[in-house]
Amino acid sequence: MFRPEGILPALVTPFTDDGENVDEERLRTLVNHCIELGVHGVVPCGTTGEFVNLTTSEKKHVIKTVIDEVNGRVPVVAGTGASGTREAVDMTKYAKDAGADAALIVTPFYLKPADRGIYEHYFTIASKVDLPIILYNIPQCTGLPLPWQMVEDLAQIPNIVGVKDSSGQLSFILAVLEKVREKINVLCGHDEIVVGALAAGCSGAILASANVIPDIWVKVHDHIKKGELKQARELQYNVQKIA
């Protein structure tokens, strides 16, 4: 089964100058720009892609366009999360039918369910859609942290293959790595701590700034894989301000 790794840009969603429609030409240009600079996958309709501000038809258009333009060159991880379970199931089914390699699904937001509700949300989606799923923890946006204990439980579900953490808390990443690193992959989603997260054992990173400097992050990833920590640190220092 697909396991997420490497550097994956969280793609922005370009719109036409009048703001009325997704700019398909610019989106395709962005996809090719990132692939040409060595990324290991792309993520449409994530937080950086402003999925919460897109209509359902716009999200489907973005996902379909990205999959078409990628054309199998790298994996496509489609952002299909929603506050409601039914909508998340429907979007995840669409992503699978469109040809996505996996789905990135954010913790339910706004109504802030208790732990049982979080588990049931992810369990229902994973049960209804046979597609690799990456859990997504971004408490500064959802208002609700995904407990590492919950990740440990959810990692038992066969098609849950990874977790993306954008909290910026290395303590959370290390707790998750200790518990589930043999079962699922852990990805960093916080640009300011990439070197620390990769050095700790993360398999990769899904990053907003990889729209702009994907080649730098690919070099950081490669340095860490080779054990070249000094070179990776220097690159992180050089881009820390823009990150």
C-alpha positions in Angstrom: 0.0 0.0 0.0 1.1 3.6 -0.7 3.2 5.1 2.1 3.8 8.9 1.9 7.4 10.1 2.0 9.6 12.9 0.7 8.7 16.5 0.0 5.2 17.3 -1.1 4.1 20.9 -1.8 0.7 21.8 -0.3 -0.4 23.5 -3.6 -1.9 26.9 -3.6 -5.2 27.2 -5.6 -4.6 29.9 -8.3 -7.7 31.9 -9.4 -8.3 34.0 -12.4 -7.5 37.7 -12.0 -11.2 38.5 -11.5 -11.3 36.0 -8.6 -14.3 34.1 -10.1 -12.8 30.8 -11.3 -9.9 28.4 -10.6 -7.1 29.3 -13.1 -6.5 25.9 -14.6 -3.5 27.1 -16.7 -1.7 28.5 -13.7 -2.4 25.4 -11.6 -0.9 23.2 -14.3 2.1 25.5 -14.5 2.6 25.2 -10.7 2.4 21.5 -10.8 5.0 21.2 -13.5 7.3 23.8 -11.7 7.2 21.7 -8.6 7.8 18.4 -10.3 10.6 19.8 -12.4 12.4 20.8 -9.2 12.3 17.3 -7.8 9.3 17.0 -5.4 8.1 13.5 -4.4 4.4 14.2 -4.7 1.8 17.0 -4.6 -1.1 17.9 -2.4 -4.1 19.8 -3.9 -6.9 21.2 -1.7 -5.0 21.3 1.6 -4.9 24.2 4.0 -2.6 26.2 1.7 -5.0 25.4 -1.1 -7.8 27.1 1.0 -10.1 24.1 0.8 -12.5 25.6 3.3 -13.1 28.5 0.9 -13.7 26.4 -2.2 -17.0 25.1 -3.4 -17.4 21.4 -3.9 -17.2 21.8 -7.6 -14.1 23.9 -7.3 -12.4 21.3 -5.1 -13.3 18.6 -7.6 -12.0 20.7 -10.5 -8.7 21.3 -8.7 -8.2 17.6 -7.8 -9.0 16.4 -11.3 -6.8 19.0 -12.9 -3.8 18.2 -10.7 -4.2 14.4 -11.3 -4.4 15.0 -15.0 -1.4 17.2 -15.2 0.7 15.0 -12.9 -0.1 12.1 -15.2 1.5 9.5 -12.9 4.9 11.2 -12.5 4.5 11.6 -8.7 1.8 10.6 -6.2 -1.1 12.9 -5.7 -2.5 13.2 -2.2 -5.8 14.9 -2.4 -7.1 17.0 0.5 -10.6 15.7 1.1 -11.2 16.7 4.7 -14.4 18.4 5.9 -16.1 19.3 9.2 -18.8 16.8 8.4 -18.2 13.1 7.9 -20.6 12.7 5.0 -18.9 15.4 3.0 -15.5 14.0 3.7 -16.6 10.5 2.6 -18.1 11.9 -0.6 -14.9 13.9 -1.4 -12.7 11.0 -0.6 -14.7 8.8 -2.9 -14.4 11.4 -5.7 -10.6 11.6 -5.2 -10.3 7.8 -5.5 -12.4 7.7 -8.6 -10.4 10.5 -10.1 -7.2 8.6 -9.6 -5.6 10.1 -6.4 -3.0 8.0 -4.7 -4.1 8.9 -1.2 -6.3 11.4 0.7 -5.3 13.9 3.4 -8.1 14.3 5.9 -8.1 17.0 8.6 -9.4 16.5 12.0 -13.1 17.6 12.2 -13.3 21.3 13.0 -15.8 23.9 14.2 -18.0 21.6 16.4 -14.8 20.1 18.0 -16.0 16.5 18.7 -14.7 14.5 21.7 -12.2 11.7 21.1 -14.9 9.2 20.3 -16.2 11.5 17.6 -12.8 12.0 16.1 -12.2 8.3 16.0 -15.6 7.6 14.4 -15.0 10.3 11.8 -11.8 8.7 10.6 -13.0 5.1 11.0 -16.1 5.8 8.9 -14.2 7.4 6.1 -11.6 4.6 6.1 -14.3 2.0 6.1 -16.3 3.4 3.3 -13.5 4.4 0.9 -10.7 1.9 0.0 -8.0 4.6 -0.4 -4.9 5.2 1.6 -5.6 7.9 4.2 -3.3 10.4 5.9 -4.5 11.9 9.2 -4.0 15.6 9.5 -3.3 17.4 12.8 -3.4 21.2 12.6 -4.9 22.5 15.9 -4.2 26.1 15.2 -6.8 26.0 12.4 -9.2 23.3 13.6 -9.2 24.4 17.3 -8.9 20.8 18.2 -5.7 18.8 18.7 -5.4 15.2 17.5 -4.1 13.3 20.5 -1.2 11.0 19.9 -3.1 8.3 21.7 -5.8 8.7 19.0 -3.2 8.3 16.3 -2.0 5.1 17.9 -5.5 3.7 17.8 -6.2 4.9 14.3 -2.9 3.4 13.0 -4.5 0.0 13.5 -6.9 0.6 10.6 -5.2 -0.9 7.5 -5.7 1.9 5.0 -4.6 4.7 7.4 -1.0 5.0 6.2 0.3 8.3 7.6 -0.2 11.3 9.8 0.7 14.9 8.9 1.5 17.1 11.9 1.3 20.9 11.4 1.3 21.8 15.1 5.0 22.6 15.2 5.3 20.6 18.4 8.3 18.3 18.1 7.1 16.6 21.3 3.9 15.5 19.5 5.9 14.2 16.6 8.3 12.2 18.8 5.4 10.7 20.8 3.8 9.6 17.5 7.0 8.3 16.1 7.7 6.2 19.2 4.2 4.6 19.0 3.5 4.1 15.3 6.6 4.5 13.2 6.5 0.8 12.3 2.9 1.0 11.2 2.4 4.4 9.5 4.6 7.2 8.2 4.8 10.5 10.0 5.0 13.8 8.0 6.0 17.3 9.1 3.6 20.0 8.1 5.3 22.9 9.8 8.0 24.6 7.6 10.0 26.1 10.5 10.9 22.7 12.0 11.5 20.5 9.0 15.2 19.6 9.8 14.3 18.6 13.4 11.3 16.6 12.3 13.2 14.7 9.6 16.2 14.1 11.8 13.8 12.7 14.4 12.5 10.1 11.9 9.7 11.7 9.9 9.4 10.2 6.4 8.8 13.6 4.7 7.1 16.9 4.8 4.0 18.5 3.3 4.9 22.2 3.1 3.3 25.5 2.0 6.7 27.1 1.2 7.5 24.2 -1.2 5.3 26.0 -3.7 8.2 28.6 -3.8 11.3 26.7 -2.8 10.7 23.0 -3.5 14.3 22.4 -4.6 15.6 23.6 -1.2 13.4 21.3 0.8 14.3 18.4 -1.5 17.9 19.1 -0.8 17.2 19.2 3.0 15.4 15.9 2.7 18.3 14.3 0.8 20.9 15.6 3.2 19.0 14.1 6.2 18.7 10.8 4.4 22.5 10.7 3.9 23.2 11.7 7.5 24.5 15.2 6.4 22.9 17.1 9.3 25.2 20.1 9.1 24.3 20.8 5.5 20.6 20.3 6.2 20.8 22.8 9.1 22.5 25.4 7.0 19.8 25.2 4.4 17.0 25.5 7.0 18.7 28.5 8.5 18.9 30.1 5.1 15.2 29.8 4.4 13.9 30.1 8.0 12.7 33.7 7.5 10.7 33.0 4.3 9.4 29.8 5.9 
